[in-house]
Amino acid sequence: MGHPARLRERHRRPRHHGFCGGQIGWNAQQQFETDDFIAQTAQALRNVAAVLREAGAGPEHMVRMTWYVVDRAEYIARLKELGEAYRGVMGRSFPAMTCVEVGALMEERARVEIEVTAVIPDA
């Protein structure tokens, strides 16, 4: 934890919010390359990272993630693989996260959808 005066100063710096709408595990051509949950999650995370880059941000700027998964049991059973895929894209940035099981996503083949809020310092 930093010194309180430095923390207050850091919070006074100009910044803005970035909102990344739900990203799913398809490529830039909006095509699924796999139906595997982990592979789709890695692609969805790469898509999130690309949106953050376009906003001048990176994973370190994320403050909130919401994950929508279609199979809670698979999510839990594959947590180790999921963690490896996450760290492979996002590194050691761990924002507040909510994970919700849903009956289906709008794209029939989608296994996961991820949305992110970021706080981005002004240049």
C-alpha positions as CSV (number, residue, x, y, z in Angstrom):
1,M,0.0,0.0,0.0
2,G,1.4,3.4,-0.9
3,H,1.7,6.5,1.2
4,P,-1.8,8.2,1.6
5,A,-0.6,11.5,0.2
6,R,0.8,9.8,-2.9
7,L,-2.4,7.8,-3.3
8,R,-4.5,11.0,-3.2
9,E,-2.2,12.6,-5.8
10,R,-2.5,9.5,-8.0
11,H,-6.3,9.8,-7.8
12,R,-6.2,13.5,-8.8
13,R,-4.6,12.7,-12.2
14,P,-6.9,13.2,-15.1
15,R,-8.3,10.0,-16.4
16,H,-11.2,8.6,-18.3
17,H,-13.2,5.4,-18.4
18,G,-13.1,2.9,-21.2
19,F,-15.9,0.4,-21.7
20,C,-15.4,-2.8,-23.7
21,G,-18.6,-4.4,-24.7
22,G,-18.9,-8.2,-24.6
23,Q,-16.2,-9.9,-26.6
24,I,-16.6,-13.5,-27.6
25,G,-14.2,-16.1,-28.9
26,W,-14.3,-15.4,-32.6
27,N,-11.5,-13.9,-34.8
28,A,-11.4,-10.5,-36.5
29,Q,-13.5,-12.0,-39.4
30,Q,-16.2,-12.9,-36.9
31,Q,-15.6,-16.6,-37.4
32,F,-15.2,-19.2,-34.7
33,E,-12.1,-21.3,-35.1
34,T,-13.0,-23.8,-32.4
35,D,-15.8,-24.8,-30.0
36,D,-13.4,-25.4,-27.2
37,F,-14.1,-23.3,-24.1
38,I,-10.5,-22.5,-23.2
39,A,-9.5,-21.6,-26.8
40,Q,-12.6,-19.4,-27.1
41,T,-11.8,-17.8,-23.8
42,A,-8.2,-17.0,-24.9
43,Q,-9.5,-15.5,-28.2
44,A,-12.1,-13.4,-26.3
45,L,-9.4,-12.2,-24.0
46,R,-7.2,-11.3,-27.1
47,N,-10.2,-9.4,-28.4
48,V,-10.6,-7.5,-25.1
49,A,-6.8,-6.7,-25.2
50,A,-7.2,-5.4,-28.8
51,V,-10.1,-3.1,-27.8
52,L,-8.0,-1.8,-24.8
53,R,-5.1,-1.1,-27.1
54,E,-7.3,0.9,-29.4
55,A,-8.3,3.0,-26.4
56,G,-4.7,3.6,-25.4
57,A,-4.9,1.2,-22.5
58,G,-3.7,-2.2,-21.5
59,P,-4.7,-5.0,-19.1
60,E,-3.2,-3.0,-16.2
61,H,-6.0,-0.4,-16.6
62,M,-8.9,-2.9,-16.2
63,V,-10.9,-2.3,-13.1
64,R,-13.9,-4.7,-13.7
65,M,-14.6,-7.8,-15.8
66,T,-17.9,-9.6,-16.2
67,W,-17.8,-13.1,-17.7
68,Y,-20.8,-14.8,-19.1
69,V,-20.3,-18.6,-19.5
70,V,-22.7,-21.2,-20.9
71,D,-21.4,-24.1,-18.7
72,R,-20.6,-23.5,-15.1
73,A,-19.4,-27.0,-14.6
74,E,-16.8,-26.7,-17.4
75,Y,-15.7,-23.4,-16.1
76,I,-15.0,-24.9,-12.7
77,A,-13.5,-28.1,-14.0
78,R,-11.0,-26.2,-16.3
79,L,-9.9,-23.5,-13.9
80,K,-6.2,-24.3,-14.1
81,E,-6.3,-24.2,-18.0
82,L,-8.4,-21.0,-17.8
83,G,-5.9,-19.4,-15.5
84,E,-3.0,-20.2,-17.9
85,A,-5.0,-18.8,-20.8
86,Y,-5.8,-15.7,-18.8
87,R,-2.3,-15.0,-17.7
88,G,-1.0,-15.7,-21.2
89,V,-3.0,-12.7,-22.5
90,M,-3.6,-10.4,-19.5
91,G,-0.5,-11.1,-17.5
92,R,-0.9,-10.5,-13.8
93,S,-3.7,-7.9,-14.0
94,F,-6.6,-9.1,-11.9
95,P,-9.5,-6.6,-11.7
96,A,-12.7,-7.2,-9.8
97,M,-14.5,-10.0,-11.6
98,T,-18.0,-11.4,-11.8
99,C,-18.8,-14.7,-13.6
100,V,-22.4,-15.6,-14.5
101,E,-23.7,-18.8,-16.0
102,V,-26.2,-18.1,-18.7
103,G,-28.5,-20.4,-20.7
104,A,-27.1,-19.2,-24.0
105,L,-25.3,-16.3,-25.7
106,M,-26.5,-14.4,-28.8
107,E,-24.0,-16.2,-31.0
108,E,-24.9,-19.8,-31.0
109,R,-21.4,-21.2,-30.9
110,A,-20.1,-18.8,-28.3
111,R,-19.1,-20.5,-25.0
112,V,-18.0,-17.3,-23.2
113,E,-18.5,-13.5,-23.4
114,I,-16.4,-11.0,-21.5
115,E,-16.9,-7.3,-20.9
116,V,-14.5,-4.9,-19.3
117,T,-14.4,-1.5,-17.7
118,A,-11.0,0.3,-17.6
119,V,-9.8,3.5,-16.0
120,I,-7.3,5.1,-18.4
121,P,-4.9,7.9,-17.4
122,D,-5.0,10.8,-19.8
123,A,-1.8,11.2,-21.8
